[in-house]
Amino acid sequence: MSEFFETRRIVVTGGAGFLGRYVVEGLRRRGCEQILVPEIEDYDLVNMTDVVRMYRDMRPDIVIHLAAVVGGIGANRAHPGEFFYKNLMMGVQLIEQARLHEVEKFVAIGTICAYPKHTAVPFREADLWDGYPEETNAPYGLAKKMLLVQSQAYRQEYGYNSIFLLPVNLYGPGDNFDPATSHVIPALIKKCQDAIDTEAETIVCWGTGQVSREFIYAADAAEGILLAAERYNGAEPVNIGAGCEIRIKDLAEKIAALTGFQGEIRWDPSLPDGQPRRCLDVSKARDAFGFEAGTALDQGLQSTIEWYRIHHVGGKTV
């Protein structure tokens, strides 16, 4: 590994969260001794006063901005205003103050939800502005997308080095299994495990199951982010993904098999499917900074299921 991170002070917003813990672990493996994680109890990053104080206290060389208010389709439908406002204000203020405090580099983490609803597969970074995002998560996706606009505008006017990355759907050990806010993989794992625990014969899943998604193991995503932080200094957005898709119906059947759930999977078409398809062109990440995802879906799902079972007590994750 290079010595890029060894002498730099790195702030990781959201560093105590799901993806953040993998990024912090990756920094430690690279010999970084000055990793700073602003806790929400100390710094409300929606509040400009707290953002300014965070920069003065932590004096970072690089900021990796992972902090987000995020959830699955249900959470996005329930809180579109909150998701838009808080994600927009966090990102915009952090980038502005990074520039003013002469921070060496800002790594903005966007979302696959920023892509248009009917983007041609595979999603290419050049397609990002070819339409409106899928309606159920558009406010969140557009709030994050504005950080790309800001990054490019600041590069043009101020010569500021802010990069923008687009990770696809994450999963892995340590994921969020709260049914009110979880994404599809932890939601399906919990449904199957709960059914096994209660000897239920049926689980009910959202939508038709006919839409597709791409997933990346969180540890792989963290590796891509750190490679970009070290090696990529371009204005254009970059996808971080695995480059392959799976139908949600097939995913549900795979998770049922891996957990040992042998009952019926029922689909509720009255609930939304979300975006019709998701699959990324990942060639830019490979060419620009040498990133390729290394964890196969079956392997990652098995690790996630095993983690959930170890931490699963009485229907709660501990």
Long-range contacts (C-beta under 8 A, 24 or more apart in sequence): 1-29, 1-30, 1-31, 2-30, 2-230, 3-31, 4-30, 4-230, 5-30, 5-31, 5-32, 5-226, 5-230, 6-30, 6-31, 6-32, 6-33, 8-32, 8-34, 8-61, 8-62, 8-104, 9-34, 9-36, 9-58, 9-59, 9-60, 9-61, 9-62, 10-34, 10-35, 10-36, 10-60, 10-61, 10-62, 10-63, 10-64, 11-36, 11-37, 11-38, 11-54, 11-58, 11-60, 11-62, 11-63, 11-64, 12-36, 12-37, 12-63, 12-64, 12-66, 13-37, 13-38, 13-45, 13-63, 13-64, 13-65, 13-66, 13-67, 13-90, 13-94, 14-65, 14-66, 14-67, 14-68, 15-66, 17-66, 17-67, 18-170, 18-172, 18-174, 18-175, 18-176, 18-218, 19-66, 19-109, 19-167, 19-170, 19-218, 19-221, 19-222, 20-66, 20-67, 21-174, 22-172, 22-218, 22-219, 22-221, 22-222, 23-64, 23-66, 23-222, 23-225, 23-226, 25-222, 26-219, 26-222, 26-223, 26-226, 27-226, 30-226, 36-60, 45-90, 45-93, 45-94, 46-85, 46-86, 46-89, 46-90, 46-93, 48-93, 48-97, 51-93, 51-94, 51-97, 52-97, 55-97, 55-98, 55-101, 55-103, 56-101, 59-101, 60-98, 60-103, 61-103, 61-104, 61-105, 62-103, 62-104, 62-105, 62-106, 62-107, 62-229, 63-94, 63-98, 63-103, 63-105, 63-106, 63-107, 64-107, 64-109, 64-225, 64-229, 65-90, 65-91, 65-94, 65-95, 65-106, 65-107, 65-108, 65-109, 65-147, 66-109, 68-109, 68-111, 68-144, 69-140, 70-111, 70-140, 70-181, 71-180, 71-181, 71-182, 71-183, 72-181, 72-182, 72-183, 72-184, 72-187, 73-136, 73-137, 73-206, 73-271, 73-272, 73-274, 74-180, 74-181, 74-206, 75-180, 75-181, 76-136, 76-137, 76-139, 76-140, 77-136, 77-272, 80-138, 80-139, 80-140, 81-139, 83-137, 83-139, 83-140, 83-143, 84-139, 84-140, 84-142, 84-143, 85-143, 87-140, 87-143, 87-144, 88-143, 88-146, 91-143, 91-144, 91-146, 91-147, 91-150, 92-146, 92-147, 92-150, 95-147, 95-150, 95-151, 95-154, 95-162, 96-150, 98-160, 98-162, 99-154, 99-158, 99-160, 104-161, 105-161, 105-162, 105-163, 105-229, 105-233, 106-151, 106-160, 106-161, 106-162, 106-163, 107-162, 107-163, 107-165, 107-225, 107-228, 107-229, 108-147, 108-148, 108-151, 108-162, 108-163, 108-164, 108-165, 109-144, 109-165, 109-167, 109-225, 110-144, 110-145, 110-147, 110-148, 110-164, 110-165, 110-166, 110-167, 110-237, 111-140, 111-141, 111-144, 111-166, 111-167, 112-166, 112-167, 112-168, 112-169, 112-214, 112-241, 112-278, 112-280, 113-137, 113-138, 113-140, 113-141, 113-144, 113-275, 114-141, 114-142, 114-144, 114-145, 114-148, 114-166, 115-141, 115-166, 115-275, 115-278, 117-275, 117-276, 118-276, 121-245, 121-277, 121-278, 121-279, 122-243, 122-279, 122-280, 122-281, 123-239, 123-278, 123-279, 123-280, 123-281, 124-281, 125-166, 125-236, 125-237, 125-238, 125-239, 125-281, 125-284, 128-166, 128-237, 134-274, 134-275, 136-272, 136-274, 137-274, 148-237, 151-235, 152-235, 155-235, 161-233, 163-228, 163-229, 163-232, 163-233, 163-234, 163-238, 164-237, 164-238, 165-224, 165-225, 165-228, 165-237, 165-238, 165-239, 165-240, 166-237, 166-238, 166-239, 166-240, 166-280, 167-216, 167-221, 167-224, 167-225, 167-240, 167-241, 168-214, 168-215, 168-216, 168-239, 168-240, 168-241, 168-242, 168-278, 168-280, 169-213, 169-214, 169-215, 169-216, 169-278, 170-215, 170-216, 170-217, 170-218, 170-221, 171-215, 171-216, 171-217, 171-218, 171-300, 171-301, 171-304, 172-217, 172-218, 172-219, 172-300, 172-303, 172-304, 172-307, 173-218, 173-303, 173-304, 173-306, 173-307, 173-308, 174-218, 174-307, 175-218, 175-304, 177-308, 177-317, 178-317, 184-213, 184-248, 184-251, 185-215, 185-251, 185-255, 185-301, 185-304, 186-304, 186-308, 188-251, 188-252, 188-255, 189-255, 189-259, 189-301, 189-304, 189-305, 189-308, 190-308, 192-255, 192-256, 192-259, 192-261, 193-259, 193-261, 193-305, 193-308, 193-309, 193-312, 194-315, 195-261, 195-263, 196-259, 196-260, 196-261, 197-315, 200-263, 201-263, 201-264, 202-263, 202-264, 202-265, 202-266, 203-256, 203-261, 203-263, 203-264, 203-265, 203-266, 204-266, 204-267, 204-268, 205-248, 205-252, 205-265, 205-266, 205-267, 205-268, 206-267, 206-268, 206-271, 206-272, 206-273, 207-248, 207-267, 207-268, 207-269, 207-271, 207-272, 207-273, 207-274, 208-249, 208-267, 208-269, 208-273, 209-247, 209-248, 209-249, 209-252, 209-265, 209-267, 210-247, 210-248, 210-249, 210-273, 211-247, 211-248, 211-273, 211-274, 211-275, 211-276, 211-277, 212-245, 212-246, 212-247, 212-248, 212-276, 212-277, 212-278, 212-279, 213-245, 213-246, 213-248, 213-251, 213-278, 214-241, 214-242, 214-243, 214-244, 214-245, 214-246, 214-278, 214-279, 214-280, 215-242, 215-246, 215-297, 215-300, 216-240, 216-241, 216-242, 216-293, 217-242, 217-293, 217-295, 217-300, 217-303, 219-295, 220-293, 220-294, 220-295, 221-293, 223-291, 223-294, 224-285, 224-291, 224-293, 227-289, 227-290, 227-291, 228-285, 228-288, 228-289, 228-291, 230-289, 231-288, 231-289, 231-290, 232-288, 232-289, 234-288, 236-284, 238-284, 238-285, 238-288, 238-289, 239-280, 239-281, 239-282, 239-284, 239-285, 240-282, 240-285, 240-291, 241-279, 241-280, 241-282, 241-285, 241-293, 242-280, 242-282, 242-293, 242-297, 243-279, 243-280, 243-281, 243-282, 243-293, 244-279, 244-297, 245-277, 245-278, 245-279, 246-297, 248-273, 254-297, 254-298, 254-301, 255-301, 255-305, 258-298, 258-301, 258-302, 258-305, 259-305
